[in-house]
Amino acid sequence: MADRGIHGGDDVDHRQDSGNRRLYNPYQDLQIPYRTLYDLPTSPEFLFQEESIAQRRSWGENLTYYTGIGYLSGSVAGASLGLRRALRSAEPGDTLKIRINRILNSCGQDGRRIGNRVGVIGLMYAGLESGMVAARDTDDWVNSVLAGLGTGALFKAANGPRSAAIAGAIGGLMVGAAVAGKQVLKRYVPI
């Protein structure tokens, strides 16, 4: 008769067997510090002490992050708008190949166009925010709001001063709402 603990017998027999047996450790004869290899720290490790003091991303990381997030989100939004536009412009006599071609062309064109615009907005915002942090030597919500204000005004500056002022106000309000929403989430949502 086979041992019930090996082949999935009931739990009572298994607990009794495991109490009398020594568990197999494949690393017992090796003289390597396997615990230090696989028990990795959860906090980030820094090469220089100055990096561990700063609690924010560097200006280069900021530029990459905001530009990438802006381009990706703009491309997805533009592709979805292009898909909607292509589906609405479909004609009854179109073949499947023509419909697919129309969808791909429209998604690609709108995705690139909107992705580039939002990526440039992210690039300008990151540059202005990093510049404000360097100029004021503090990192608070004022830098973010002023960077949003400046980004909106700079993005629409070619359309005239009135358009730039309206876009700056919209940018400042959007960033202010985002900063306030982040603070509310930090306070009331346990993460």
Backbone as CSV, one residue per row, in Angstrom:
resi,resn,N_x,N_y,N_z,CA_x,CA_y,CA_z,C_x,C_y,C_z
1,MET,0.844,-1.159,0.000,0.000,0.000,0.000,0.897,1.232,0.000
2,ALA,0.506,2.243,-0.776,1.297,3.465,-0.920,1.112,4.361,0.286
3,ASP,2.103,5.208,0.552,2.030,6.164,1.645,1.023,7.252,1.295
4,ARG,0.035,7.486,2.169,-1.031,8.431,1.885,-0.526,9.867,1.926
5,GLY,0.507,10.160,2.667,1.045,11.516,2.745,1.701,11.956,1.440
6,ILE,2.282,10.999,0.712,2.948,11.329,-0.538,1.938,11.553,-1.653
7,HIS,0.917,10.726,-1.743,-0.021,10.767,-2.857,-1.297,11.525,-2.528
8,GLY,-1.292,12.441,-1.606,-2.445,13.303,-1.354,-3.479,12.689,-0.437
9,GLY,-3.089,12.090,0.643,-4.026,11.575,1.623,-4.679,12.719,2.370
10,ASP,-5.421,12.412,3.424,-6.097,13.490,4.152,-5.089,14.324,4.939
11,ASP,-5.516,15.519,5.346,-4.625,16.495,5.971,-4.101,16.054,7.330
12,VAL,-4.850,15.247,8.059,-4.415,14.820,9.388,-3.152,13.973,9.270
13,ASP,-3.147,13.024,8.328,-1.968,12.190,8.135,-0.785,13.023,7.654
14,HIS,-1.041,13.999,6.791,0.031,14.824,6.227,0.693,15.667,7.320
15,ARG,-0.096,16.230,8.232,0.480,17.036,9.311,1.317,16.171,10.245
16,GLN,0.890,14.969,10.490,1.663,14.092,11.361,2.978,13.698,10.699
17,ASP,2.918,13.425,9.373,4.139,13.027,8.674,5.132,14.179,8.613
18,SER,4.640,15.399,8.349,5.572,16.508,8.212,6.195,16.873,9.560
19,GLY,5.562,16.551,10.645,6.137,16.832,11.947,7.313,15.920,12.260
20,ASN,7.333,14.701,11.714,8.383,13.733,11.997,9.501,13.760,10.963
21,ARG,9.259,14.375,9.827,10.252,14.351,8.759,10.979,15.690,8.672
22,ARG,12.202,15.612,8.178,12.980,16.820,7.924,12.763,17.201,6.464
23,LEU,12.426,18.497,6.209,12.191,18.954,4.850,13.505,19.017,4.084
24,TYR,13.417,18.719,2.790,14.596,18.719,1.932,14.976,20.156,1.599
25,ASN,16.232,20.494,1.797,16.772,21.795,1.466,17.833,21.605,0.390
26,PRO,17.568,22.024,-0.865,18.543,21.773,-1.934,19.823,22.589,-1.785
27,TYR,19.836,23.605,-0.937,20.999,24.465,-0.787,21.867,24.105,0.423
28,GLN,21.547,23.022,1.102,22.218,22.742,2.365,23.711,22.452,2.197
29,ASP,24.138,21.833,1.097,25.546,21.501,0.918,26.322,22.582,0.186
30,LEU,25.638,23.549,-0.364,26.316,24.622,-1.079,26.783,25.674,-0.090
31,GLN,27.890,26.259,-0.355,28.443,27.283,0.525,28.272,28.675,-0.104
32,ILE,27.054,28.957,-0.597,26.794,30.267,-1.192,25.734,30.983,-0.363
33,PRO,25.791,32.280,-0.324,24.773,33.030,0.430,23.503,33.205,-0.419
34,TYR,22.745,32.125,-0.584,21.585,32.179,-1.465,20.503,33.116,-0.944
35,ARG,20.437,33.311,0.351,19.426,34.226,0.894,19.693,35.667,0.448
36,THR,20.936,36.063,0.381,21.233,37.428,-0.050,21.033,37.585,-1.552
37,LEU,21.086,36.488,-2.300,20.851,36.571,-3.741,19.375,36.725,-4.067
38,TYR,18.507,36.067,-3.325,17.094,36.032,-3.686,16.201,36.871,-2.791
39,ASP,16.635,37.242,-1.624,15.846,38.120,-0.768,16.252,39.561,-1.076
40,LEU,15.664,40.102,-2.128,16.041,41.426,-2.596,15.349,42.502,-1.770
41,PRO,15.989,43.656,-1.623,15.355,44.738,-0.866,14.181,45.320,-1.639
42,THR,13.218,45.877,-0.924,12.050,46.465,-1.573,12.235,47.954,-1.824
43,SER,13.135,48.596,-1.127,13.374,50.020,-1.355,14.424,50.180,-2.452
44,PRO,14.393,51.302,-3.169,15.384,51.501,-4.235,16.788,51.685,-3.675
45,GLU,17.761,51.234,-4.428,19.158,51.395,-4.041,19.758,52.517,-4.878
46,PHE,20.542,53.367,-4.259,21.129,54.512,-4.934,22.642,54.385,-4.962
47,LEU,23.218,54.885,-6.031,24.662,54.846,-6.177,25.319,55.919,-5.318
48,PHE,24.710,57.098,-5.255,25.245,58.200,-4.488,24.278,58.588,-3.385
49,GLN,24.794,59.066,-2.280,23.982,59.444,-1.124,23.038,60.599,-1.458
50,GLU,23.460,61.514,-2.340,22.636,62.666,-2.683,21.336,62.243,-3.364
51,GLU,21.390,61.142,-4.104,20.201,60.670,-4.795,19.153,60.155,-3.824
52,SER,19.576,59.594,-2.713,18.613,59.054,-1.754,17.921,60.156,-0.964
53,ILE,18.537,61.325,-0.882,17.931,62.435,-0.150,16.775,63.024,-0.941
54,ALA,16.932,63.164,-2.248,15.894,63.760,-3.092,14.700,62.815,-3.192
55,GLN,13.517,63.353,-2.973,12.300,62.540,-3.004,11.509,62.756,-4.298
56,ARG,12.160,63.170,-5.368,11.474,63.389,-6.631,12.353,62.912,-7.778
57,ARG,11.750,62.845,-8.969,12.504,62.444,-10.153,13.429,63.569,-10.587
58,SER,14.494,63.211,-11.277,15.392,64.228,-11.816,14.730,64.891,-13.020
59,TRP,15.338,65.968,-13.539,14.727,66.674,-14.663,14.704,65.806,-15.916
60,GLY,15.715,64.966,-16.105,15.738,64.079,-17.259,14.671,63.001,-17.171
61,GLU,14.510,62.445,-15.975,13.447,61.456,-15.773,12.080,62.098,-15.943
62,ASN,11.935,63.324,-15.462,10.679,64.057,-15.620,10.360,64.282,-17.093
63,LEU,11.342,64.719,-17.871,11.141,64.943,-19.303,10.717,63.664,-20.005
64,THR,11.411,62.588,-19.717,11.080,61.314,-20.342,9.701,60.829,-19.928
65,TYR,9.378,60.947,-18.654,8.102,60.453,-18.140,6.927,61.228,-18.740
66,TYR,6.942,62.550,-18.625,5.800,63.334,-19.096,5.662,63.303,-20.610
67,THR,6.771,63.298,-21.334,6.697,63.223,-22.788,6.162,61.865,-23.225
68,GLY,6.651,60.808,-22.612,6.196,59.459,-22.966,4.743,59.227,-22.625
69,ILE,4.342,59.631,-21.422,2.941,59.468,-21.022,2.038,60.297,-21.931
70,GLY,2.466,61.516,-22.252,1.670,62.373,-23.132,1.530,61.779,-24.524
71,TYR,2.630,61.314,-25.089,2.559,60.749,-26.435,1.720,59.488,-26.458
72,LEU,1.901,58.614,-25.480,1.147,57.360,-25.449,-0.344,57.605,-25.281
73,SER,-0.706,58.446,-24.321,-2.132,58.701,-24.101,-2.741,59.449,-25.279
74,GLY,-2.006,60.399,-25.865,-2.510,61.107,-27.037,-2.672,60.190,-28.236
75,SER,-1.759,59.261,-28.415,-1.856,58.316,-29.527,-3.054,57.399,-29.374
76,VAL,-3.296,56.924,-28.164,-4.446,56.051,-27.929,-5.751,56.820,-28.140
77,ALA,-5.814,58.043,-27.613,-7.022,58.854,-27.800,-7.222,59.189,-29.269
78,GLY,-6.150,59.545,-29.965,-6.256,59.856,-31.383,-6.651,58.647,-32.215
79,ALA,-6.113,57.484,-31.887,-6.483,56.274,-32.616,-7.953,55.932,-32.403
80,SER,-8.457,56.145,-31.193,-9.882,55.863,-30.954,-10.769,56.865,-31.690
81,LEU,-10.348,58.130,-31.748,-11.100,59.109,-32.538,-11.045,58.769,-34.027
82,GLY,-9.891,58.334,-34.502,-9.757,57.919,-35.894,-10.610,56.714,-36.219
83,LEU,-10.711,55.784,-35.290,-11.560,54.615,-35.488,-13.019,55.037,-35.610
84,ARG,-13.440,55.926,-34.743,-14.826,56.410,-34.801,-15.092,57.127,-36.121
85,ARG,-14.142,57.951,-36.543,-14.313,58.691,-37.794,-14.347,57.742,-38.988
86,ALA,-13.512,56.712,-38.973,-13.484,55.752,-40.081,-14.755,54.918,-40.126
87,LEU,-15.277,54.542,-38.977,-16.510,53.758,-38.961,-17.709,54.587,-39.410
88,ARG,-17.713,55.877,-39.111,-18.819,56.738,-39.527,-18.768,57.049,-41.018
89,SER,-17.579,57.023,-41.609,-17.455,57.370,-43.024,-17.514,56.149,-43.937
90,ALA,-17.837,55.000,-43.397,-17.935,53.790,-44.220,-19.124,53.903,-45.169
91,GLU,-18.906,53.458,-46.392,-19.955,53.502,-47.407,-20.522,52.104,-47.605
92,PRO,-21.772,51.995,-48.022,-22.408,50.677,-48.135,-21.739,49.733,-49.140
93,GLY,-21.124,50.230,-50.194,-20.545,49.349,-51.205,-19.095,48.988,-50.969
94,ASP,-18.506,49.387,-49.854,-17.092,49.118,-49.589,-16.849,47.650,-49.287
95,THR,-15.722,47.157,-49.775,-15.328,45.797,-49.435,-14.648,45.810,-48.063
96,LEU,-14.395,44.625,-47.545,-13.759,44.511,-46.231,-12.345,45.089,-46.262
97,LYS,-11.616,44.882,-47.358,-10.260,45.423,-47.470,-10.258,46.947,-47.434
98,ILE,-11.196,47.550,-48.112,-11.252,49.011,-48.138,-11.628,49.548,-46.758
99,ARG,-12.539,48.893,-46.079,-12.923,49.337,-44.723,-11.750,49.226,-43.758
100,ILE,-11.034,48.115,-43.821,-9.872,47.935,-42.937,-8.798,48.967,-43.261
101,ASN,-8.569,49.221,-44.545,-7.584,50.216,-44.954,-7.988,51.597,-44.449
102,ARG,-9.256,51.940,-44.555,-9.731,53.235,-44.077,-9.542,53.353,-42.563
103,ILE,-9.836,52.278,-41.848,-9.692,52.288,-40.389,-8.218,52.461,-40.004
104,LEU,-7.330,51.705,-40.632,-5.906,51.793,-40.292,-5.333,53.166,-40.625
105,ASN,-5.688,53.699,-41.796,-5.185,55.023,-42.171,-5.690,56.097,-41.222
106,SER,-6.963,56.051,-40.888,-7.541,57.070,-40.022,-6.987,56.976,-38.598
107,CYS,-6.860,55.759,-38.083,-6.310,55.585,-36.732,-4.857,56.044,-36.669
108,GLY,-4.075,55.696,-37.683,-2.677,56.096,-37.697,-2.499,57.596,-37.830
109,GLN,-3.292,58.219,-38.709,-3.168,59.664,-38.919,-3.576,60.447,-37.674
110,ASP,-4.734,60.133,-37.115,-5.198,60.864,-35.931,-4.360,60.534,-34.703
111,GLY,-3.908,59.281,-34.580,-3.073,58.903,-33.442,-1.748,59.639,-33.438
112,ARG,-1.110,59.742,-34.602,0.150,60.488,-34.690,-0.052,61.969,-34.400
113,ARG,-1.085,62.540,-34.985,-1.311,63.976,-34.853,-1.574,64.359,-33.398
114,ILE,-2.493,63.678,-32.750,-2.833,64.019,-31.365,-1.726,63.581,-30.410
115,GLY,-1.101,62.441,-30.681,0.009,61.980,-29.843,1.173,62.958,-29.843
116,ASN,1.500,63.501,-31.005,2.584,64.481,-31.078,2.231,65.753,-30.316
117,ARG,1.000,66.213,-30.440,0.601,67.430,-29.724,0.670,67.241,-28.206
118,VAL,0.121,66.153,-27.733,0.113,65.933,-26.280,1.519,65.625,-25.771
119,GLY,2.344,64.962,-26.585,3.733,64.727,-26.202,4.519,66.021,-26.072
120,VAL,4.278,66.975,-26.981,4.945,68.275,-26.901,4.469,69.039,-25.672
121,ILE,3.184,68.936,-25.368,2.671,69.579,-24.152,3.346,68.985,-22.917
122,GLY,3.510,67.655,-22.880,4.202,67.011,-21.769,5.657,67.436,-21.672
123,LEU,6.309,67.596,-22.820,7.701,68.035,-22.839,7.838,69.454,-22.290
124,MET,6.945,70.344,-22.729,7.001,71.722,-22.230,6.685,71.781,-20.733
125,TYR,5.703,71.003,-20.295,5.342,71.002,-18.872,6.511,70.511,-18.015
126,ALA,7.124,69.424,-18.446,8.243,68.873,-17.662,9.405,69.859,-17.598
127,GLY,9.705,70.516,-18.706,10.785,71.495,-18.706,10.487,72.682,-17.815
128,LEU,9.256,73.180,-17.894,8.894,74.326,-17.058,8.848,73.952,-15.573
129,GLU,8.332,72.766,-15.268,8.271,72.363,-13.860,9.671,72.168,-13.284
130,SER,10.548,71.540,-14.037,11.920,71.357,-13.559,12.630,72.697,-13.418
131,GLY,12.359,73.610,-14.341,12.930,74.949,-14.237,12.426,75.702,-13.020
132,MET,11.145,75.546,-12.707,10.576,76.200,-11.518,11.172,75.622,-10.236
133,VAL,11.369,74.322,-10.201,11.973,73.702,-9.018,13.397,74.220,-8.833
134,ALA,14.123,74.340,-9.938,15.504,74.840,-9.839,15.539,76.316,-9.463
135,ALA,14.602,77.101,-9.976,14.597,78.543,-9.697,14.138,78.845,-8.272
136,ARG,13.099,78.156,-7.818,12.555,78.438,-6.491,13.240,77.629,-5.393
137,ASP,13.937,76.577,-5.744,14.640,75.692,-4.812,13.686,75.029,-3.811
138,THR,12.438,74.878,-4.194,11.455,74.122,-3.412,10.638,73.276,-4.373
139,ASP,10.069,72.210,-3.844,9.233,71.341,-4.657,7.850,71.281,-4.024
140,ASP,6.933,72.118,-4.501,5.583,72.125,-3.955,4.575,72.287,-5.091
141,TRP,3.320,72.453,-4.730,2.255,72.509,-5.711,2.301,73.782,-6.557
142,VAL,2.929,74.821,-6.057,3.003,76.076,-6.799,3.792,75.881,-8.096
143,ASN,4.864,75.111,-8.032,5.650,74.828,-9.237,4.800,74.151,-10.296
144,SER,4.000,73.179,-9.886,3.175,72.445,-10.835,2.137,73.349,-11.480
145,VAL,1.470,74.164,-10.678,0.427,75.042,-11.216,1.035,76.089,-12.150
146,LEU,2.160,76.678,-11.755,2.810,77.663,-12.620,3.314,77.024,-13.915
147,ALA,3.788,75.791,-13.831,4.225,75.095,-15.040,3.040,74.803,-15.957
148,GLY,1.899,74.440,-15.402,0.701,74.232,-16.208,0.230,75.514,-16.860
149,LEU,0.284,76.606,-16.101,-0.077,77.914,-16.628,0.845,78.299,-17.787
150,GLY,2.126,78.154,-17.583,3.102,78.495,-18.615,3.019,77.593,-19.827
151,THR,2.733,76.318,-19.612,2.633,75.380,-20.731,1.463,75.739,-21.632
152,GLY,0.304,76.006,-21.027,-0.855,76.387,-21.831,-0.611,77.661,-22.603
153,ALA,-0.018,78.654,-21.950,0.255,79.932,-22.614,1.294,79.769,-23.717
154,LEU,2.319,78.991,-23.473,3.378,78.792,-24.468,2.879,77.971,-25.656
155,PHE,2.022,77.004,-25.401,1.524,76.145,-26.473,0.640,76.927,-27.439
156,LYS,-0.133,77.864,-26.940,-1.037,78.644,-27.793,-0.527,80.061,-28.060
157,ALA,0.727,80.328,-27.813,1.271,81.677,-27.980,1.215,82.148,-29.428
158,ALA,1.319,81.253,-30.377,1.306,81.651,-31.784,-0.070,82.104,-32.245
159,ASN,-1.120,81.760,-31.526,-2.486,82.138,-31.897,-2.881,83.508,-31.367
160,GLY,-2.018,84.168,-30.643,-2.321,85.497,-30.138,-2.346,85.525,-28.629
161,PRO,-2.304,86.737,-28.055,-2.241,86.842,-26.596,-3.519,86.396,-25.887
162,ARG,-4.667,86.648,-26.493,-5.924,86.236,-25.845,-6.016,84.717,-25.773
163,SER,-5.708,84.048,-26.867,-5.727,82.586,-26.891,-4.700,82.009,-25.923
164,ALA,-3.533,82.636,-25.851,-2.493,82.169,-24.934,-2.930,82.340,-23.485
165,ALA,-3.600,83.454,-23.168,-4.064,83.674,-21.795,-5.135,82.664,-21.407
166,ILE,-6.057,82.381,-22.319,-7.116,81.404,-22.034,-6.518,80.011,-21.866
167,ALA,-5.606,79.625,-22.761,-4.967,78.310,-22.661,-4.121,78.206,-21.398
168,GLY,-3.458,79.295,-21.005,-2.688,79.285,-19.762,-3.575,79.096,-18.551
169,ALA,-4.727,79.785,-18.531,-5.664,79.621,-17.414,-6.200,78.195,-17.365
170,ILE,-6.518,77.639,-18.523,-7.015,76.258,-18.566,-5.930,75.290,-18.083
171,GLY,-4.693,75.496,-18.529,-3.593,74.627,-18.090,-3.352,74.713,-16.597
172,GLY,-3.378,75.943,-16.047,-3.195,76.104,-14.608,-4.312,75.458,-13.815
173,LEU,-5.560,75.615,-14.296,-6.699,74.998,-13.595,-6.648,73.472,-13.674
174,MET,-6.249,72.951,-14.825,-6.172,71.489,-14.954,-5.109,70.906,-14.027
175,VAL,-3.954,71.535,-13.982,-2.886,71.023,-13.108,-3.272,71.217,-11.639
176,GLY,-3.912,72.343,-11.316,-4.376,72.555,-9.949,-5.374,71.504,-9.518
177,ALA,-6.298,71.159,-10.425,-7.274,70.103,-10.117,-6.587,68.750,-9.959
178,ALA,-5.575,68.488,-10.786,-4.859,67.217,-10.681,-4.084,67.129,-9.366
179,VAL,-3.451,68.237,-8.965,-2.695,68.238,-7.703,-3.651,68.072,-6.524
180,ALA,-4.787,68.772,-6.559,-5.772,68.641,-5.475,-6.343,67.224,-5.436
181,GLY,-6.625,66.650,-6.609,-7.125,65.281,-6.654,-6.118,64.279,-6.118
182,LYS,-4.850,64.506,-6.392,-3.806,63.620,-5.872,-3.746,63.695,-4.350
183,GLN,-3.870,64.894,-3.801,-3.849,65.051,-2.347,-5.059,64.382,-1.703
184,VAL,-6.224,64.502,-2.336,-7.429,63.853,-1.818,-7.264,62.349,-1.854
185,LEU,-6.717,61.833,-2.949,-6.492,60.386,-3.040,-5.518,59.905,-1.985
186,LYS,-4.450,60.653,-1.749,-3.476,60.275,-0.725,-4.116,60.222,0.652
187,ARG,-5.025,61.141,0.914,-5.616,61.244,2.230,-6.698,60.196,2.472
188,TYR,-7.558,59.951,1.489,-8.737,59.143,1.727,-8.703,57.738,1.132
189,VAL,-7.749,57.446,0.275,-7.671,56.112,-0.312,-6.429,55.417,0.223
190,PRO,-6.599,54.367,1.008,-5.433,53.662,1.540,-4.767,52.804,0.473
191,ILE,-3.504,53.112,0.201,-2.761,52.331,-0.803,-1.564,51.698,-0.144
